[in-house]
Amino acid sequence: MEATGTSGHLYLPAGTRTVVRCGVTAVVVLTGLFFGSAVLKPTAASATAPVLSAQGSELLLDGQPANLVGVNARSLAADAGVTSACASPNTDAQVTGVIDSIPPGAVVRFEAFQGGYATNPNTGSLDFSGIDRVFAAAEARGVLLIPVLANQWGQCDDGQQKSIDWFTGGFATLASHVLANAAGVPTPTLSYQSYVQAFVARYRNSPALAMYEPIGEPGASGYAPGHQPPSTTGRGTTGIR
């Protein structure tokens, strides 16, 4: 499991603000204000979760200006028997070890791609067990999470490098099983857009959820230099609230 600093990634807090990286628009939505009955089963011992919110262009943690720090634990959700072999599985002790290694209020960024981490390779069905485990550990310790919902390059996701066609409508269709099989991951059962909606419905009320990263390292191949991405590129994240 790889853990690195998160300084190489750009996030902006707000309900519908955008982040532009590599010439393509991606929507990042702050969710720290959504509370209520969490989807996950309550843990035996739960730390007090810090409240992440936004005021204008500033992030606030428990009402105070926040400069978030944390780690990039890419394959933290990998779980033997329920996630793809594209990432080395972690034991319960390894997952809690990563979460325990950082203080409450710090952030863990991790991959939550559909093909590699949310599709059971034995049944071919949607299975959030590995991601559930990460959320449960973070909730119990007051740690914040940034799940990455897709991979620009396709590895451990759907095998598909995201092109201009994908960003302008392909996100709403199922990925080819040929590409997924070639990448060594189960064929996704949902389009990217539908997966985002299912993911949000499951985790939006978790106190551990800091924000979503819709696509890791987005950049649509096929754009001419200086091209302005169309406004429709944000449609793939419809449902993130």
C-alpha positions in Angstrom: 0.0 0.0 0.0 1.4 3.3 -1.0 1.2 6.4 1.2 2.4 9.8 0.1 1.7 13.4 0.8 -1.3 15.0 -0.8 0.3 18.3 -1.7 0.3 17.5 -5.4 -3.5 17.7 -5.6 -5.8 20.7 -5.8 -9.2 20.9 -4.1 -11.5 23.9 -3.7 -14.3 23.9 -1.1 -17.9 24.7 -2.2 -21.1 23.2 -3.2 -20.5 23.4 -6.9 -17.1 25.0 -7.4 -14.8 23.5 -10.0 -11.2 22.5 -10.2 -9.3 22.8 -13.5 -6.3 20.5 -14.0 -4.7 19.4 -17.2 -7.2 21.3 -19.3 -10.3 19.5 -18.1 -13.0 20.5 -15.6 -13.8 18.3 -12.7 -16.3 19.0 -9.9 -15.2 18.7 -6.3 -17.9 19.0 -3.7 -17.5 19.6 0.0 -19.7 17.4 2.1 -18.7 18.1 5.6 -22.0 19.7 6.4 -24.1 16.6 5.7 -24.9 14.8 8.9 -27.7 12.5 10.1 -28.0 8.7 10.3 -24.9 7.3 8.7 -25.3 4.5 6.2 -22.6 2.4 7.9 -23.3 0.5 11.1 -22.2 2.5 14.2 -18.8 1.5 15.6 -18.4 0.4 19.2 -16.3 3.5 20.0 -16.6 6.6 18.0 -14.4 9.7 18.1 -15.9 13.1 17.8 -15.8 14.0 14.2 -14.5 17.4 13.2 -16.9 19.5 11.2 -15.4 20.5 7.8 -17.2 23.4 6.2 -16.6 26.3 3.8 -16.9 30.1 4.1 -16.3 31.7 0.7 -13.0 30.3 -0.6 -11.8 29.2 2.8 -12.0 25.8 4.5 -13.0 25.7 8.1 -12.5 22.9 10.6 -14.7 23.2 13.6 -15.3 26.8 12.6 -11.5 27.7 12.4 -9.4 28.2 9.3 -8.1 24.9 8.2 -4.9 23.8 6.5 -5.5 20.1 6.0 -2.7 17.6 6.1 -2.8 13.9 5.6 -1.6 10.9 3.5 -2.4 9.4 0.1 -3.1 5.8 0.9 -4.0 4.7 -2.6 -5.0 1.1 -2.1 -6.4 1.3 1.5 -9.8 -0.1 0.4 -8.3 -3.3 -1.1 -9.7 -6.3 0.8 -8.9 -9.9 0.2 -11.8 -11.8 -1.5 -14.0 -8.8 -2.1 -11.8 -6.5 -4.3 -9.8 -7.0 -7.4 -6.3 -8.4 -7.4 -5.1 -5.2 -9.1 -4.1 -3.9 -5.6 -2.5 -5.8 -2.8 -5.2 -6.6 -0.1 -4.9 -5.1 3.4 -5.8 -6.7 6.7 -8.1 -5.1 9.2 -5.0 -4.3 11.3 -3.3 -2.6 8.3 -6.3 -0.4 7.6 -6.6 0.7 11.3 -2.9 1.1 11.5 -2.9 3.7 8.7 -5.9 5.6 10.2 -4.3 5.4 13.7 -1.1 6.9 12.4 -2.6 10.3 11.8 -4.4 12.6 14.2 -8.1 13.3 14.2 -9.0 16.0 11.7 -6.3 14.9 9.3 -7.1 13.5 5.8 -6.7 10.2 4.0 -7.1 10.2 0.2 -7.7 6.7 -1.2 -8.9 5.0 -4.4 -12.6 4.0 -4.5 -12.8 3.0 -8.2 -15.8 0.8 -9.1 -13.9 -2.0 -10.9 -11.0 -2.4 -8.6 -12.5 -1.6 -5.2 -16.3 -1.9 -5.4 -17.0 -4.9 -7.7 -16.6 -8.4 -6.2 -14.4 -10.5 -8.5 -16.1 -13.7 -7.4 -19.7 -12.6 -7.9 -19.3 -9.7 -10.4 -21.7 -7.7 -8.2 -21.3 -4.3 -6.6 -19.6 -4.8 -3.2 -18.6 -1.9 -1.0 -17.1 -4.0 1.8 -13.6 -2.8 1.4 -14.6 0.8 1.2 -17.0 0.3 4.1 -14.1 -0.8 6.2 -12.1 2.3 5.5 -15.1 4.6 6.4 -15.8 2.6 9.6 -12.2 3.0 10.8 -12.1 6.7 10.0 -15.4 7.4 11.7 -14.2 5.6 14.8 -11.1 7.8 15.0 -12.3 11.2 13.8 -10.3 11.1 10.6 -11.5 12.6 7.3 -11.5 10.9 3.9 -11.2 11.9 0.3 -12.4 9.0 -1.9 -11.3 9.1 -5.6 -14.2 7.7 -7.7 -12.4 7.0 -11.0 -9.0 6.8 -12.5 -8.1 8.9 -15.6 -5.8 6.1 -16.9 -8.2 3.2 -16.2 -5.9 1.0 -14.0 -7.8 -0.8 -11.2 -10.9 1.0 -12.5 -12.6 0.1 -15.8 -9.5 -0.3 -18.0 -10.5 2.8 -20.0 -8.3 5.9 -20.4 -10.7 8.8 -20.2 -10.9 10.6 -23.6 -12.7 13.7 -24.8 -15.6 11.3 -25.9 -15.8 10.0 -22.3 -15.9 13.5 -20.8 -18.6 14.7 -23.2 -21.0 11.8 -22.6 -19.2 8.4 -22.4 -19.4 8.6 -18.6 -23.1 7.8 -18.8 -22.5 4.4 -20.6 -21.1 1.1 -19.4 -17.4 0.6 -20.0 -16.4 -2.2 -22.3 -15.9 -5.6 -20.7 -12.9 -6.1 -23.0 -11.1 -3.1 -21.6 -11.9 -4.2 -18.0 -10.7 -7.7 -18.6 -7.5 -6.5 -20.2 -6.9 -4.4 -17.1 -7.5 -7.4 -14.8 -10.5 -6.0 -13.1 -14.2 -7.2 -13.0 -16.5 -5.6 -15.6 -18.2 -2.6 -13.9 -22.0 -3.1 -13.6 -22.8 0.6 -13.6 -21.8 3.5 -15.7 -19.5 6.0 -14.1 -22.4 8.4 -13.6 -24.6 5.7 -12.0 -21.7 4.6 -9.8 -21.2 8.2 -8.5 -24.9 8.3 -7.6 -24.7 5.0 -5.8 -21.5 5.9 -3.9 -23.0 9.3 -2.8 -26.2 7.6 -1.6 -24.2 5.3 0.5 -21.6 7.6 2.1 -23.0 11.2 2.0 -24.0 11.1 5.6 -20.8 9.7 7.0 -19.0 12.2 9.3 -15.7 10.9 7.9 -16.4 12.2 4.4 -14.5 15.4 3.7 -15.0 15.7 0.0 -15.1 13.6 -3.2 -12.4 13.6 -5.9 -14.5 12.6 -9.0 -11.5 11.6 -11.1 -7.9 11.1 -10.3 -5.5 13.1 -12.5 -8.2 14.1 -15.0 -7.0 15.1 -18.5 -9.0 14.4 -21.7 -6.8 13.3 -24.5 -7.9 14.7 -27.8 -8.3 18.3 -26.8 -6.3 20.8 -28.8 -3.9 23.0 -26.8 -5.7 25.9 -25.3 -9.1 24.3 -25.9 -11.8 25.4 -23.4 -13.6 22.2 -22.2 -17.4 22.4 -22.7 -19.6 23.1 -19.7 -21.2 19.7 -20.0 -18.1 18.0 -18.6 -19.5 18.4 -15.1 -22.6 16.3 -15.9 -20.8 13.1 -15.0 -20.8 14.1 -11.4 -24.6 14.9 -11.2 -25.7 13.5 -7.9 -22.7 14.6 -5.8 -24.3 16.8 -3.1 
